[in-house]
Amino acid sequence: MINFGQPRVGDSDYAAFSDAKFPNQWRMVHHKDIVPHVPSEMWPFDFYHTSTEVFEDKGGNYKVCAPGEDPTCSDQYWTFSISDHLTYMD
């Protein structure tokens, strides 16, 4: 399964369950897409990403990231873009 611009859908326990149940899931994130940052990690709940992120930077380069929240991929940004959610894979 490949998702494009997926929001956080559960907590870290759910992410572990989902990753174990569906080991072949991938999450595509384009640069500063706002949707993968919703809901915020700052909420009083433990929202956490499932699956492995494939990060596309502004130049069209791809990086396979660590599963969950990888601070070297989309999680490195604190400003976000709606237009990056509307354009994937150039």
N, CA, C and O atoms as a GROMACS GRO file, in nm:
protein
  360
    1MET      N    1   0.085  -0.116   0.000
    1MET     CA    2   0.000   0.000   0.000
    1MET      C    3   0.090   0.124   0.000
    1MET      O    4   0.189   0.130   0.074
    2ILE      N    5   0.056   0.219  -0.083
    2ILE     CA    6   0.129   0.346  -0.090
    2ILE      C    7   0.031   0.459  -0.067
    2ILE      O    8  -0.069   0.471  -0.138
    3ASN      N    9   0.059   0.542   0.033
    3ASN     CA   10  -0.022   0.660   0.062
    3ASN      C   11   0.055   0.784   0.020
    3ASN      O   12   0.177   0.788   0.029
    4PHE      N   13  -0.017   0.884  -0.025
    4PHE     CA   14   0.042   1.011  -0.063
    4PHE      C   15  -0.012   1.119   0.030
    4PHE      O   16  -0.132   1.146   0.030
    5GLY      N   17   0.076   1.181   0.110
    5GLY     CA   18   0.036   1.289   0.198
    5GLY      C   19  -0.056   1.243   0.309
    5GLY      O   20  -0.155   1.310   0.339
    6GLN      N   21  -0.025   1.132   0.372
    6GLN     CA   22  -0.110   1.075   0.477
    6GLN      C   23  -0.092   1.151   0.608
    6GLN      O   24   0.022   1.179   0.647
    7PRO      N   25  -0.202   1.184   0.677
    7PRO     CA   26  -0.190   1.244   0.810
    7PRO      C   27  -0.153   1.138   0.914
    7PRO      O   28  -0.155   1.018   0.885
    8ARG      N   29  -0.119   1.183   1.034
    8ARG     CA   30  -0.098   1.089   1.145
    8ARG      C   31  -0.235   1.033   1.184
    8ARG      O   32  -0.329   1.110   1.207
    9VAL      N   33  -0.248   0.901   1.191
    9VAL     CA   34  -0.379   0.840   1.211
    9VAL      C   35  -0.396   0.772   1.346
    9VAL      O   36  -0.505   0.723   1.376
   10GLY      N   37  -0.294   0.767   1.426
   10GLY     CA   38  -0.305   0.701   1.556
   10GLY      C   39  -0.184   0.730   1.642
   10GLY      O   40  -0.102   0.815   1.610
   11ASP      N   41  -0.176   0.657   1.754
   11ASP     CA   42  -0.063   0.676   1.844
   11ASP      C   43   0.048   0.576   1.810
   11ASP      O   44   0.038   0.502   1.712
   12SER      N   45   0.154   0.575   1.890
   12SER     CA   46   0.268   0.488   1.860
   12SER      C   47   0.232   0.340   1.872
   12SER      O   48   0.288   0.258   1.800
   13ASP      N   49   0.139   0.306   1.961
   13ASP     CA   50   0.094   0.166   1.970
   13ASP      C   51   0.021   0.124   1.843
   13ASP      O   52   0.041   0.014   1.792
   14TYR      N   53  -0.065   0.213   1.792
   14TYR     CA   54  -0.135   0.183   1.667
   14TYR      C   55  -0.034   0.171   1.552
   14TYR      O   56  -0.046   0.081   1.469
   15ALA      N   57   0.065   0.260   1.548
   15ALA     CA   58   0.166   0.254   1.441
   15ALA      C   59   0.240   0.120   1.444
   15ALA      O   60   0.264   0.060   1.339
   16ALA      N   61   0.277   0.074   1.563
   16ALA     CA   62   0.346  -0.056   1.575
   16ALA      C   63   0.256  -0.170   1.529
   16ALA      O   64   0.301  -0.260   1.458
   17PHE      N   65   0.127  -0.166   1.568
   17PHE     CA   66   0.032  -0.268   1.524
   17PHE      C   67   0.017  -0.267   1.372
   17PHE      O   68   0.024  -0.372   1.307
   18SER      N   69  -0.004  -0.148   1.316
   18SER     CA   70  -0.024  -0.134   1.171
   18SER      C   71   0.099  -0.181   1.093
   18SER      O   72   0.086  -0.251   0.992
   19ASP      N   73   0.216  -0.143   1.140
   19ASP     CA   74   0.339  -0.183   1.071
   19ASP      C   75   0.361  -0.334   1.076
   19ASP      O   76   0.411  -0.394   0.980
   20ALA      N   77   0.324  -0.397   1.187
   20ALA     CA   78   0.337  -0.542   1.199
   20ALA      C   79   0.233  -0.615   1.113
   20ALA      O   80   0.264  -0.717   1.052
   21LYS      N   81   0.113  -0.562   1.108
   21LYS     CA   82   0.004  -0.624   1.034
   21LYS      C   83   0.018  -0.605   0.883
   21LYS      O   84  -0.015  -0.694   0.805
   22PHE      N   85   0.069  -0.489   0.843
   22PHE     CA   86   0.083  -0.454   0.701
   22PHE      C   87   0.227  -0.408   0.675
   22PHE      O   88   0.252  -0.288   0.667
   23PRO      N   89   0.321  -0.501   0.663
   23PRO     CA   90   0.462  -0.463   0.652
   23PRO      C   91   0.501  -0.395   0.520
   23PRO      O   92   0.608  -0.336   0.510
   24ASN      N   93   0.415  -0.403   0.420
   24ASN     CA   94   0.448  -0.344   0.289
   24ASN      C   95   0.372  -0.215   0.264
   24ASN      O   96   0.314  -0.197   0.157
   25GLN      N   97   0.372  -0.125   0.361
   25GLN     CA   98   0.311   0.006   0.341
   25GLN      C   99   0.420   0.112   0.330
   25GLN      O  100   0.524   0.103   0.395
   26TRP      N  101   0.393   0.209   0.248
   26TRP     CA  102   0.486   0.319   0.226
   26TRP      C  103   0.407   0.449   0.231
   26TRP      O  104   0.290   0.453   0.193
   27ARG      N  105   0.471   0.554   0.277
   27ARG     CA  106   0.409   0.685   0.290
   27ARG      C  107   0.491   0.785   0.211
   27ARG      O  108   0.603   0.819   0.250
   28MET      N  109   0.438   0.833   0.099
   28MET     CA  110   0.506   0.936   0.019
   28MET      C  111   0.476   1.073   0.078
   28MET      O  112   0.361   1.104   0.110
   29VAL      N  113   0.580   1.155   0.092
   29VAL     CA  114   0.564   1.292   0.142
   29VAL      C  115   0.642   1.384   0.050
   29VAL      O  116   0.762   1.364   0.028
   30HIS      N  117   0.575   1.485  -0.002
   30HIS     CA  118   0.640   1.582  -0.090
   30HIS      C  119   0.680   1.707  -0.010
   30HIS      O  120   0.595   1.783   0.036
   31HIS      N  121   0.807   1.725   0.004
   31HIS     CA  122   0.872   1.843   0.064
   31HIS      C  123   0.802   1.891   0.190
   31HIS      O  124   0.807   1.822   0.292
   32LYS      N  125   0.736   2.006   0.188
   32LYS     CA  126   0.676   2.064   0.308
   32LYS      C  127   0.524   2.046   0.312
   32LYS      O  128   0.454   2.129   0.370
   33ASP      N  129   0.475   1.938   0.252
   33ASP     CA  130   0.331   1.908   0.253
   33ASP      C  131   0.278   1.920   0.395
   33ASP      O  132   0.333   1.862   0.489
   34ILE      N  133   0.170   1.997   0.411
   34ILE     CA  134   0.113   2.022   0.544
   34ILE      C  135   0.040   1.900   0.602
   34ILE      O  136   0.043   1.881   0.724
   35VAL      N  137  -0.024   1.820   0.520
   35VAL     CA  138  -0.112   1.714   0.569
   35VAL      C  139  -0.039   1.609   0.654
   35VAL      O  140  -0.095   1.568   0.756
   36PRO      N  141   0.083   1.565   0.620
   36PRO     CA  142   0.150   1.468   0.707
   36PRO      C  143   0.183   1.520   0.847
   36PRO      O  144   0.222   1.443   0.935
   37HIS      N  145   0.168   1.650   0.868
   37HIS     CA  146   0.198   1.709   0.999
   37HIS      C  147   0.072   1.730   1.083
   37HIS      O  148   0.076   1.796   1.187
   38VAL      N  149  -0.040   1.674   1.037
   38VAL     CA  150  -0.166   1.687   1.106
   38VAL      C  151  -0.210   1.549   1.154
   38VAL      O  152  -0.196   1.454   1.078
   39PRO      N  153  -0.261   1.534   1.274
   39PRO     CA  154  -0.253   1.631   1.382
   39PRO      C  155  -0.109   1.649   1.429
   39PRO      O  156  -0.025   1.562   1.410
   40SER      N  157  -0.085   1.760   1.490
   40SER     CA  158   0.049   1.794   1.536
   40SER      C  159   0.098   1.699   1.645
   40SER      O  160   0.019   1.648   1.725
   41GLU      N  161   0.227   1.676   1.646
   41GLU     CA  162   0.288   1.598   1.755
   41GLU      C  163   0.277   1.673   1.888
   41GLU      O  164   0.294   1.614   1.995
   42MET      N  165   0.248   1.802   1.882
   42MET     CA  166   0.240   1.885   2.002
   42MET      C  167   0.107   1.870   2.076
   42MET      O  168   0.094   1.918   2.188
   43TRP      N  169   0.010   1.803   2.015
   43TRP     CA  170  -0.119   1.783   2.082
   43TRP      C  171  -0.097   1.699   2.207
   43TRP      O  172   0.007   1.635   2.221
   44PRO      N  173  -0.193   1.699   2.298
   44PRO     CA  174  -0.175   1.622   2.421
   44PRO      C  175  -0.184   1.470   2.401
   44PRO      O  176  -0.175   1.394   2.498
   45PHE      N  177  -0.202   1.427   2.278
   45PHE     CA  178  -0.207   1.284   2.248
   45PHE      C  179  -0.078   1.244   2.177
   45PHE      O  180  -0.004   1.330   2.130
   46ASP      N  181  -0.052   1.117   2.172
   46ASP     CA  182   0.071   1.064   2.114
   46ASP      C  183   0.050   1.029   1.966
   46ASP      O  184   0.058   0.912   1.929
   47PHE      N  185   0.022   1.130   1.881
   47PHE     CA  186   0.004   1.101   1.739
   47PHE      C  187   0.139   1.066   1.678
   47PHE      O  188   0.240   1.130   1.706
   48TYR      N  189   0.139   0.962   1.594
   48TYR     CA  190   0.264   0.908   1.539
   48TYR      C  191   0.236   0.845   1.403
   48TYR      O  192   0.129   0.788   1.382
   49HIS      N  193   0.331   0.857   1.311
   49HIS     CA  194   0.313   0.801   1.177
   49HIS      C  195   0.335   0.651   1.171
   49HIS      O  196   0.420   0.596   1.241
   50THR      N  197   0.256   0.587   1.087
   50THR     CA  198   0.278   0.446   1.053
   50THR      C  199   0.371   0.440   0.932
   50THR      O  200   0.392   0.539   0.863
   51SER      N  201   0.425   0.326   0.909
   51SER     CA  202   0.500   0.289   0.788
   51SER      C  203   0.625   0.372   0.762
   51SER      O  204   0.660   0.463   0.837
   52THR      N  205   0.690   0.338   0.654
   52THR     CA  206   0.815   0.402   0.614
   52THR      C  207   0.786   0.516   0.518
   52THR      O  208   0.713   0.500   0.420
   53GLU      N  209   0.843   0.631   0.549
   53GLU     CA  210   0.827   0.749   0.463
   53GLU      C  211   0.925   0.745   0.347
   53GLU      O  212   1.041   0.708   0.363
   54VAL      N  213   0.876   0.782   0.229
   54VAL     CA  214   0.962   0.810   0.114
   54VAL      C  215   0.948   0.960   0.091
   54VAL      O  216   0.842   1.008   0.051
   55PHE      N  217   1.055   1.032   0.116
   55PHE     CA  218   1.053   1.178   0.113
   55PHE      C  219   1.101   1.230  -0.021
   55PHE      O  220   1.209   1.193  -0.068
   56GLU      N  221   1.019   1.316  -0.083
   56GLU     CA  222   1.056   1.382  -0.209
   56GLU      C  223   1.089   1.527  -0.178
   56GLU      O  224   1.003   1.602  -0.131
   57ASP      N  225   1.213   1.568  -0.204
   57ASP     CA  226   1.248   1.708  -0.178
   57ASP      C  227   1.204   1.798  -0.292
   57ASP      O  228   1.150   1.750  -0.392
   58LYS      N  229   1.227   1.927  -0.279
   58LYS     CA  230   1.181   2.023  -0.380
   58LYS      C  231   1.248   2.001  -0.516
   58LYS      O  232   1.193   2.041  -0.619
   59GLY      N  233   1.365   1.938  -0.518
   59GLY     CA  234   1.436   1.912  -0.643
   59GLY      C  235   1.396   1.783  -0.712
   59GLY      O  236   1.452   1.750  -0.817
   60GLY      N  237   1.301   1.709  -0.655
   60GLY     CA  238   1.258   1.583  -0.716
   60GLY      C  239   1.344   1.464  -0.678
   60GLY      O  240   1.335   1.358  -0.741
   61ASN      N  241   1.427   1.479  -0.576
   61ASN     CA  242   1.508   1.368  -0.526
   61ASN      C  243   1.430   1.293  -0.418
   61ASN      O  244   1.349   1.352  -0.347
   62TYR      N  245   1.454   1.162  -0.408
   62TYR     CA  246   1.381   1.078  -0.314
   62TYR      C  247   1.475   1.018  -0.211
   62TYR      O  248   1.591   0.988  -0.240
   63LYS      N  249   1.422   1.001  -0.090
   63LYS     CA  250   1.499   0.939   0.018
   63LYS      C  251   1.406   0.846   0.094
   63LYS      O  252   1.296   0.885   0.132
   64VAL      N  253   1.449   0.722   0.117
   64VAL     CA  254   1.374   0.630   0.201
   64VAL      C  255   1.417   0.658   0.345
   64VAL      O  256   1.535   0.648   0.379
   65CYS      N  257   1.321   0.693   0.429
   65CYS     CA  258   1.347   0.739   0.564
   65CYS      C  259   1.329   0.626   0.665
   65CYS      O  260   1.281   0.517   0.631
   66ALA      N  261   1.366   0.653   0.788
   66ALA     CA  262   1.342   0.559   0.896
   66ALA      C  263   1.191   0.551   0.920
   66ALA      O  264   1.121   0.650   0.901
   67PRO      N  265   1.139   0.436   0.961
   67PRO     CA  266   0.996   0.425   0.988
   67PRO      C  267   0.950   0.523   1.096
   67PRO      O  268   1.026   0.560   1.185
   68GLY      N  269   0.824   0.565   1.085
   68GLY     CA  270   0.768   0.656   1.185
   68GLY      C  271   0.807   0.801   1.161
   68GLY      O  272   0.793   0.852   1.049
   69GLU      N  273   0.856   0.866   1.264
   69GLU     CA  274   0.893   1.009   1.257
   69GLU      C  275   1.044   1.021   1.239
   69GLU      O  276   1.119   1.001   1.334
   70ASP      N  277   1.089   1.053   1.120
   70ASP     CA  278   1.232   1.066   1.090
   70ASP      C  279   1.266   1.214   1.082
   70ASP      O  280   1.218   1.283   0.991
   71PRO      N  281   1.349   1.266   1.173
   71PRO     CA  282   1.380   1.410   1.174
   71PRO      C  283   1.468   1.455   1.056
   71PRO      O  284   1.494   1.574   1.043
   72THR      N  285   1.512   1.362   0.972
   72THR     CA  286   1.591   1.402   0.855
   72THR      C  287   1.505   1.408   0.729
   72THR      O  288   1.555   1.441   0.622
   73CYS      N  289   1.377   1.378   0.742
   73CYS     CA  290   1.286   1.381   0.626
   73CYS      C  291   1.183   1.491   0.647
   73CYS      O  292   1.222   1.602   0.686
   74SER      N  293   1.056   1.468   0.623
   74SER     CA  294   0.957   1.576   0.633
   74SER      C  295   0.945   1.632   0.774
   74SER      O  296   0.903   1.746   0.792
   75ASP      N  297   0.982   1.553   0.874
   75ASP     CA  298   0.971   1.598   1.012
   75ASP      C  299   1.074   1.706   1.047
   75ASP      O  300   1.072   1.760   1.157
   76GLN      N  301   1.163   1.737   0.954
   76GLN     CA  302   1.262   1.842   0.978
   76GLN      C  303   1.204   1.982   0.965
   76GLN      O  304   1.266   2.079   1.009
   77TYR      N  305   1.085   1.994   0.904
   77TYR     CA  306   1.028   2.126   0.875
   77TYR      C  307   0.926   2.171   0.979
   77TYR      O  308   0.854   2.090   1.037
   78TRP      N  309   0.923   2.302   1.002
   78TRP     CA  310   0.827   2.364   1.094
   78TRP      C  311   0.738   2.463   1.021
   78TRP      O  312   0.646   2.519   1.081
   79THR      N  313   0.763   2.485   0.893
   79THR     CA  314   0.673   2.563   0.808
   79THR      C  315   0.625   2.468   0.699
   79THR      O  316   0.699   2.381   0.654
   80PHE      N  317   0.499   2.487   0.658
   80PHE     CA  318   0.438   2.388   0.570
   80PHE      C  319   0.373   2.452   0.449
   80PHE      O  320   0.357   2.574   0.443
   81SER      N  321   0.336   2.370   0.352
   81SER     CA  322   0.284   2.418   0.225
   81SER      C  323   0.163   2.336   0.181
   81SER      O  324   0.168   2.213   0.178
   82ILE      N  325   0.056   2.405   0.148
   82ILE     CA  326  -0.061   2.338   0.090
   82ILE      C  327  -0.030   2.296  -0.053
   82ILE      O  328  -0.070   2.188  -0.096
   83SER      N  329   0.041   2.381  -0.128
   83SER     CA  330   0.070   2.349  -0.269
   83SER      C  331   0.156   2.224  -0.282
   83SER      O  332   0.144   2.151  -0.380
   84ASP      N  333   0.243   2.197  -0.183
   84ASP     CA  334   0.322   2.074  -0.188
   84ASP      C  335   0.234   1.949  -0.171
   84ASP      O  336   0.273   1.840  -0.212
   85HIS      N  337   0.118   1.965  -0.110
   85HIS     CA  338   0.025   1.852  -0.098
   85HIS      C  339  -0.045   1.826  -0.231
   85HIS      O  340  -0.090   1.714  -0.257
   86LEU      N  341  -0.053   1.925  -0.315
   86LEU     CA  342  -0.125   1.912  -0.442
   86LEU      C  343  -0.038   1.864  -0.557
   86LEU      O  344  -0.090   1.834  -0.665
   87THR      N  345   0.092   1.856  -0.536
   87THR     CA  346   0.184   1.816  -0.643
   87THR      C  347   0.279   1.708  -0.591
   87THR      O  348   0.366   1.736  -0.507
   88TYR      N  349   0.263   1.586  -0.640
   88TYR     CA  350   0.350   1.475  -0.602
   88TYR      C  351   0.414   1.419  -0.727
   88TYR      O  352   0.354   1.416  -0.834
   89MET      N  353   0.537   1.374  -0.713
   89MET     CA  354   0.613   1.308  -0.819
   89MET      C  355   0.616   1.393  -0.946
   89MET      O  356   0.599   1.344  -1.058
   90ASP      N  357   0.638   1.522  -0.924
   90ASP     CA  358   0.653   1.622  -1.030
   90ASP      C  359   0.532   1.623  -1.121
   90ASP      O  360   0.526   1.701  -1.216
   0.00000   0.00000   0.00000
